[in-house]
Amino acid sequence: MFQFDPVLVHEWLSRSAGLFPDKEALITHNQRLTYKQINDQTEYLAGVLMGMGVCRQDRVVVFLEDSAKTILSIYGVLKAGAVFVVLEGSMKSNKLNFILQNSGANVLITDTSKSQVVTGAFDENIKDCKILWAGTSKKIPKDLAGISHIWNEEFAGYSENTFTAGDLELPTVIDVDLACLIYTSGSTGEPKGVMSTHHNMITAARSIIQYIGNKQEDIILNVLPLSFDYGLYQVIMAFMFSGTVVEDKSLVYIHKILERIEKENVTGFPIVPTIAAMLIRRDDLHKYDFSSLRYVTNTGAALPVDHIAKLRGMFADASLFSMFGLTECKRVGYLPPEELDRRPGSVGKAMPNCQVHIIDDDGNEVKPGEVGELVIRGSNVMQGYWRAPDLTEKTYRKGRHPHERYLHSGDYFKMDEDGYLYFLGRKDDMIKSRGERVSPKEVENNISSFQGVAETAVIGVADEILGQAIKAYVVLSPDSKLDEKQLLKLCSNNMESFAVPKYVEIMESLPKTPNGKIDKKKLKN
């Protein structure tokens, strides 16, 4: 009989567990879990959550360090018909308090190692939120004991003041129901919750799987946070095509990451520009065996052209996918590896089942080569911002036809005659100097090409004469002898006059967000 594909995110896990019950689905530093183990444990957790009162479309916040527990929590929440909200592990009390309030969370899944942060987050404004602790009851703060339940280290036994799963009937969920909220930084300083349905997530994941060409044999090494959609989707995708995910958070010790590629026969390695910068600074890559690698992907921010060339030299047998995406639509475009030589500065064309345009300030589509804002249409585009209708209306606008809706990215792009995209910068990052609009990305690409430069970030600073002056922050390679004057001279020799930085500052490192992006907000402060 003909079998339809699953329509819910967690149904893909159940499907893989039915097809390959004993296959390793998840590998961490201390665990190796099969599809059957994950499926069984998440079903049990779903029952526990429902016993705690979780109902269809309730929000459950996941605030853990442990990757395995986080992934089990995500799928347990989904099976309970609820909406998961994964948070970054180093979050502080004030931000946790805001997200618990804003999301209207019914349950917080956390670890007793975070007792201090959680205690600081719970105040009189947090209503009707229970806590499921991964740990022992002895470590639970007394002030929170009345709303606390225990999830022991084995994910199976529950002690006093807990609910048991029983034979509960799972709620009816359809693909237009919300699956997750991903909180991302907002222009007001407060995080904004991006709403994603099951259909949004499956559609986005399917398109990415299609152009990468993922298959059951793929083993993905994920060093990215699960609170970051790029890291989260490595798991979502792998469980859809019945692959294996290796979770490793040893990014500070990058040699351990490189050793893991050989040890686990990794075939897929998703990176961000920060990881690329760390890799190209190493002079001992010949010690590592990368022969198992089939592909390397980059998104989060566009890679400098020079870094792309160096990465291709490092991973000679792997295909490199340069990509671009937004949390609001997961992914926009990808550059086929065979196009890298022809279009090294491009972040690609629209991915399958996604449509993009470049428009001017009046909403008219611009000609190839002209600068404008990128707008996106497709099933991958999320529903809007949680409890922020004004921001949603501003960002998600109606198209020409009644049924059309476009996501306005806030990013400046150019598109060539063949539909390939070139990222220029955020609208609010563009620099207006000497009457010219300067793309920070183009200046960064130039500086990154200089021998001895490992990483750079360019911003605009207030200037009485120029309007804005260009300032470049530069991290040098370990053996580099360059100084500020030499860098300015190289800029003058290689750039148009209006794009040459007025200031160059050499730094030991650049500030980063938890997702590995360069934090330009900190550079501007």
C-alpha positions in Angstrom: 0.0 0.0 0.0 1.2 3.5 -0.8 2.8 5.2 2.2 2.5 9.0 2.7 5.4 10.9 4.3 4.8 12.0 7.9 3.4 15.5 8.3 4.6 16.2 11.9 8.2 16.6 13.0 8.1 13.9 15.7 6.5 11.4 13.3 9.7 11.3 11.3 11.5 10.1 14.4 8.9 7.4 14.9 9.3 6.4 11.2 13.1 6.1 11.5 12.7 4.1 14.7 10.3 1.7 12.9 12.7 1.3 9.9 16.0 1.2 11.8 15.3 0.5 15.5 18.9 -0.5 16.4 20.7 2.1 14.3 22.7 4.7 16.3 20.8 8.0 15.9 22.7 10.1 18.5 26.2 10.1 19.7 27.5 12.4 22.5 30.6 12.4 24.6 29.2 9.8 26.9 26.2 8.2 25.2 25.3 6.3 22.1 21.5 6.1 21.6 19.6 4.1 19.0 16.4 5.3 17.2 14.4 2.8 19.3 15.8 4.1 22.6 15.1 7.7 21.7 11.6 7.0 20.4 10.8 5.0 23.6 12.2 7.6 26.0 10.5 10.5 24.2 7.1 8.7 24.3 7.6 8.2 28.1 8.6 11.9 28.5 5.5 13.0 26.6 3.3 11.0 29.0 5.1 12.6 32.0 4.6 16.1 30.6 0.9 15.4 29.9 0.6 14.1 33.5 2.0 17.4 34.6 -0.9 19.2 32.8 0.7 20.0 29.5 -1.9 20.3 26.8 -1.9 20.8 23.0 0.0 24.0 22.0 1.3 24.7 25.5 4.8 26.1 25.5 7.6 24.1 27.2 11.0 25.8 27.7 14.1 23.6 27.5 17.1 25.1 29.4 19.8 22.4 29.5 23.5 21.9 28.8 23.3 18.2 27.9 22.7 17.6 24.2 21.0 14.2 24.6 18.6 15.5 27.2 17.8 18.5 25.1 17.0 16.4 22.0 14.9 14.0 24.1 13.1 17.0 25.5 12.4 18.5 22.1 10.7 15.3 20.8 9.0 14.5 24.1 7.4 18.0 24.0 6.3 17.5 20.4 4.7 14.2 21.1 2.8 15.8 23.9 1.3 18.1 21.3 3.1 21.1 22.8 5.5 23.8 21.5 9.2 23.6 22.4 11.4 26.6 23.2 15.1 25.7 23.4 17.3 28.2 25.2 21.1 28.8 25.1 22.8 27.1 28.1 24.6 30.2 29.4 21.5 32.4 29.6 21.1 34.6 32.7 18.2 35.0 35.0 16.8 38.3 33.6 16.6 36.9 30.0 15.2 33.6 31.2 12.5 35.5 33.2 11.6 37.5 30.1 11.2 34.4 27.9 9.2 32.5 30.5 6.8 35.4 30.8 6.7 36.2 27.1 6.1 32.6 26.0 3.6 31.9 28.8 5.5 28.7 29.5 3.7 25.9 31.2 6.8 23.9 32.0 10.5 24.6 32.3 12.7 21.6 31.7 16.1 22.3 33.3 19.0 20.8 35.2 19.8 21.2 38.9 23.1 22.7 37.9 21.1 25.8 36.9 19.3 26.2 40.2 20.7 29.6 40.9 19.8 31.0 37.5 16.3 29.5 37.6 15.7 30.7 41.1 16.6 34.2 40.0 14.2 34.0 37.1 11.1 32.9 39.0 9.3 35.9 40.5 5.7 37.0 41.0 5.3 37.6 37.3 5.8 33.9 36.4 2.4 32.3 36.5 1.5 28.6 36.6 4.9 27.4 35.3 6.0 24.1 36.7 9.6 22.8 36.6 10.9 19.4 35.5 14.4 19.0 36.9 17.0 16.6 35.5 18.7 15.6 38.7 18.0 14.6 42.2 15.5 16.0 44.6 18.2 16.9 47.1 19.5 19.7 44.9 16.1 21.4 44.2 15.9 24.9 45.7 13.4 24.8 48.6 11.7 28.0 47.3 10.7 26.1 44.1 9.9 22.7 45.7 6.1 23.2 45.4 6.2 23.4 41.6 9.1 20.9 41.0 9.1 17.4 39.5 12.0 15.1 39.0 13.5 13.6 35.8 16.2 11.3 36.9 19.5 10.8 35.2 18.4 7.6 33.5 15.3 9.2 31.9 13.2 6.4 33.2 12.4 6.5 36.9 10.4 9.3 38.7 10.5 9.7 42.4 8.2 11.5 44.9 6.0 14.4 43.7 6.1 13.2 40.1 3.6 11.9 37.6 3.9 8.7 35.7 3.2 8.3 32.0 0.5 5.6 32.0 -1.4 4.8 28.8 -2.3 8.4 27.9 -3.8 9.2 24.5 -1.6 11.6 22.7 -3.4 14.8 21.5 -4.4 15.4 17.9 -1.9 17.8 16.2 -1.9 18.8 12.6 0.9 20.3 10.5 -0.3 23.9 10.7 0.0 23.8 14.5 3.1 25.4 16.1 6.1 23.2 16.8 8.6 25.7 18.2 9.4 29.2 19.2 13.0 30.2 18.4 14.0 33.4 20.3 16.3 35.6 18.5 17.7 39.1 19.2 15.4 42.0 18.5 15.9 45.7 17.6 14.4 46.8 20.9 16.9 44.8 22.9 14.3 42.2 23.9 14.3 38.7 22.3 11.6 38.0 19.8 10.0 34.6 19.4 9.9 33.3 15.8 6.8 31.0 15.4 7.3 27.9 13.3 4.8 25.2 12.5 5.4 21.5 11.8 4.8 22.3 8.1 7.4 25.1 8.2 10.0 23.0 9.7 9.5 19.9 7.6 9.4 21.9 4.4 12.6 23.8 5.2 14.4 20.6 6.2 13.2 18.7 3.2 14.5 21.4 0.8 17.9 21.4 2.5 18.1 17.6 2.5 17.3 17.7 -1.2 20.1 20.1 -2.3 22.7 18.6 0.0 21.8 15.2 -1.1 21.6 13.6 2.4 21.2 9.9 2.7 20.7 7.3 5.4 24.5 6.7 5.7 25.3 10.3 6.5 26.9 11.1 9.9 26.7 14.8 10.9 29.1 16.4 13.3 27.1 19.2 15.1 29.2 21.6 17.2 26.5 24.3 17.0 24.0 25.2 19.8 20.6 23.5 19.6 19.1 26.9 20.5 20.5 28.1 17.1 18.3 27.0 14.2 21.3 25.9 12.2 22.3 23.5 15.0 18.7 22.4 15.7 18.0 21.5 12.1 21.0 19.1 12.0 19.0 16.9 14.3 15.6 17.5 12.6 17.1 16.7 9.2 19.1 13.6 10.4 16.0 12.1 12.0 14.1 12.6 8.8 16.6 10.8 6.6 17.5 8.2 9.3 21.1 9.4 9.6 23.3 9.9 12.7 24.1 13.0 14.6 27.3 13.4 16.6 26.9 16.1 19.2 30.1 17.7 20.3 30.5 21.0 22.1 34.3 21.0 22.4 34.6 24.1 20.2 37.2 25.7 22.5 39.4 22.7 21.8 39.1 22.5 18.0 41.6 19.7 17.8 39.1 17.5 19.5 36.5 18.3 16.9 38.9 17.5 14.1 39.8 14.2 15.8 36.1 13.4 16.1 35.7 13.6 12.3 38.1 10.7 11.8 36.9 8.7 14.9 33.2 8.7 13.9 33.7 8.7 10.1 31.8 12.0 9.9 30.4 12.8 6.4 28.8 16.2 7.1 30.3 19.1 8.9 28.2 22.3 9.3 30.3 25.4 10.3 29.9 29.2 10.7 32.5 31.8 9.7 34.0 31.8 13.2 34.8 28.1 12.9 36.3 28.7 9.5 38.5 31.4 10.9 39.7 29.0 13.7 40.5 26.3 11.1 42.5 28.5 8.7 44.7 29.7 11.5 45.9 26.2 12.2 49.1 24.9 10.6 48.8 21.3 11.6 45.7 20.1 9.6 47.8 17.6 7.8 47.7 15.5 11.0 44.0 14.8 10.6 42.2 12.4 8.3 39.2 14.1 6.6 38.7 11.4 4.0 35.2 10.5 5.3 33.9 14.0 4.8 31.4 14.3 2.0 30.3 17.9 2.5 30.9 21.0 4.6 28.2 23.7 4.9 28.4 27.3 6.0 25.6 29.8 7.0 25.0 32.2 9.8 27.0 34.8 7.9 28.6 34.9 4.5 32.1 33.5 4.3 34.9 35.8 3.1 36.0 34.7 -0.4 39.5 34.1 0.7 38.3 31.8 3.5 36.3 29.8 1.0 39.5 29.1 -1.1 41.4 28.0 2.0 38.6 25.7 3.2 38.5 24.0 -0.1 42.2 23.4 0.2 41.7 21.9 3.7 38.8 19.6 2.8 39.8 18.8 -0.8 37.5 15.8 -1.1 34.4 17.4 0.4 31.8 19.6 -1.4 31.5 23.1 0.2 28.0 24.6 0.3 28.0 28.3 0.9 24.5 29.2 2.1 22.4 32.0 3.5 19.4 32.0 5.9 17.4 33.8 8.5 15.8 32.4 11.6 12.5 33.6 10.2 12.7 31.2 7.2 15.4 28.8 8.2 17.3 28.9 4.9 17.0 31.2 1.8 19.6 30.0 -0.7 22.6 27.8 -1.4 25.5 27.9 -3.8 26.0 24.6 -5.7 29.6 23.5 -5.1 30.3 23.4 -8.8 29.6 27.2 -9.0 32.2 28.2 -6.4 34.9 29.0 -9.0 32.5 31.1 -11.1 30.8 32.9 -8.3 32.9 32.7 -5.1 31.3 35.8 -3.6 27.7 34.5 -4.0 25.6 32.9 -1.2 23.7 31.1 -3.9 20.3 30.9 -5.5 16.9 30.3 -3.9 16.6 26.7 -2.5 13.9 24.3 -3.7 10.3 25.5 -3.0 11.4 29.0 -2.1 11.1 32.3 -4.1 13.2 35.4 -3.6 13.2 38.9 -5.1 15.3 42.1 -4.6 13.2 45.2 -4.2 13.7 48.9 -3.8 12.3 51.2 -1.1 9.0 51.5 -3.0 8.6 47.7 -3.3 9.5 47.5 -6.9 11.7 44.6 -8.1 15.2 45.9 -9.1 17.2 45.0 -12.1 20.1 42.4 -12.0 23.2 44.0 -10.4 21.2 46.7 -8.5 21.1 46.9 -4.7 17.8 46.3 -2.8 16.2 44.4 0.1 15.8 40.7 -0.1 12.3 39.4 0.3 11.3 35.7 0.6 8.2 33.7 -0.1 7.7 30.0 0.6 6.4 27.3 3.0 9.7 27.7 4.9 8.7 31.2 6.0 7.6 31.2 9.6 4.3 32.4 10.9 5.4 35.6 12.6 6.6 36.8 15.9 5.0 35.5 19.1 2.8 38.1 20.8 4.2 40.9 18.5 1.5 41.6 15.9 2.9 45.1 15.0 6.4 43.7 14.3 4.9 40.7 12.4 2.9 43.1 10.2 6.0 45.2 9.5 8.1 42.2 8.6 5.6 39.9 6.9 3.8 41.8 4.1 1.2 41.0 1.5 2.4 40.4 -2.1 0.8 41.3 -5.4 -1.8 38.6 -5.2 -4.3 38.0 -2.3 -2.7 34.7 -1.1 0.9 35.9 -1.3 3.0 36.9 1.7 6.6 38.0 1.7 9.2 38.0 4.5 11.2 41.3 4.4 14.7 40.3 5.5 16.1 43.7 6.3 19.2 42.7 4.3 20.7 44.4 1.3 21.5 42.1 -1.6 22.4 42.1 -5.3 21.3 39.4 -7.8 23.0 38.5 -11.0 21.4 37.7 -14.4 21.3 34.0 -13.4 19.5 34.5 -10.1 22.5 34.1 -7.8 22.5 36.3 -4.7 25.3 38.5 -3.2 24.9 39.6 0.4 26.0 43.2 1.1 24.9 43.7 4.7 22.1 44.4 7.1 20.1 47.6 6.3 21.0 49.0 9.6 24.7 48.0 9.2 25.2 49.7 5.8 27.7 52.6 6.1 27.0 56.0 4.5 30.4 57.7 4.0 31.2 60.6 1.8 27.8 60.4 0.2 28.4 56.8 -0.8 26.6 53.7 0.6 29.3 51.3 1.5 28.8 47.5 2.1 30.7 46.3 5.2 30.7 42.9 3.7 32.6 44.0 0.6 35.2 45.8 2.8 35.6 42.7 4.9 36.1 40.5 1.9 38.9 42.8 0.7 40.7 42.8 4.1 40.2 39.1 4.6 42.1 38.5 1.3 45.3 40.2 2.7 48.0 37.7 3.7 48.2 37.5 7.5 44.6 38.4 8.2 42.6 35.8 10.0 39.3 37.6 10.7 37.8 41.1 10.4 34.7 43.1 11.1 33.8 46.5 9.7 31.4 49.0 11.2 30.5 52.7 10.7 31.4 55.3 13.4 30.1 58.8 13.6 32.2 61.4 11.8 31.5 65.2 11.6 32.9 65.5 8.0 32.2 62.1 6.5 28.8 61.4 8.1 30.1 58.0 9.0 33.8 56.8 9.0 34.7 53.2 8.2 36.4 51.3 11.0 37.9 47.9 10.6 38.7 45.5 13.5 41.3 42.9 12.5 42.5 39.7 14.0 45.9 38.6 12.6 47.2 35.2 11.9 49.7 33.9 14.5 52.8 34.6 12.3 51.6 37.9 10.8 53.8 41.0 11.2 51.2 43.5 9.9 50.4 46.6 11.8 47.6 49.3 11.5 49.6 51.5 9.0 50.4 48.6 6.7 46.8 47.4 6.7 45.6 50.9 5.8 48.1 51.0 3.0 46.9 47.7 1.7 43.3 49.0 1.8 44.3 52.1 -0.1 46.0 50.0 -2.8 43.1 47.5 -3.2 39.8 49.5 -2.7 37.9 52.4 -4.0 38.8 55.6 -2.0 35.3 55.9 -0.4 35.5 52.3 0.9 39.0 52.6 2.5 38.7 52.5 6.4 39.6 55.7 8.2 40.5 53.5 11.3 42.0 50.1 11.7 42.3 48.4 15.1 44.1 45.1 15.6 42.5 42.8 18.2 43.4 39.5 19.8 39.8 38.3 19.1 36.4 39.6 18.0 33.4 39.4 20.3 31.0 36.6 19.4 27.4 35.7 20.0 26.5 32.3 21.4 25.8 31.2 17.8 29.3 32.0 16.7 28.5 35.2 14.8 30.7 38.3 15.2 28.8 40.5 17.6 29.0 44.0 16.0 26.7 45.5 18.6 29.5 45.1 21.1 32.0 46.6 18.7 29.7 49.6 18.3 29.3 50.2 22.1 
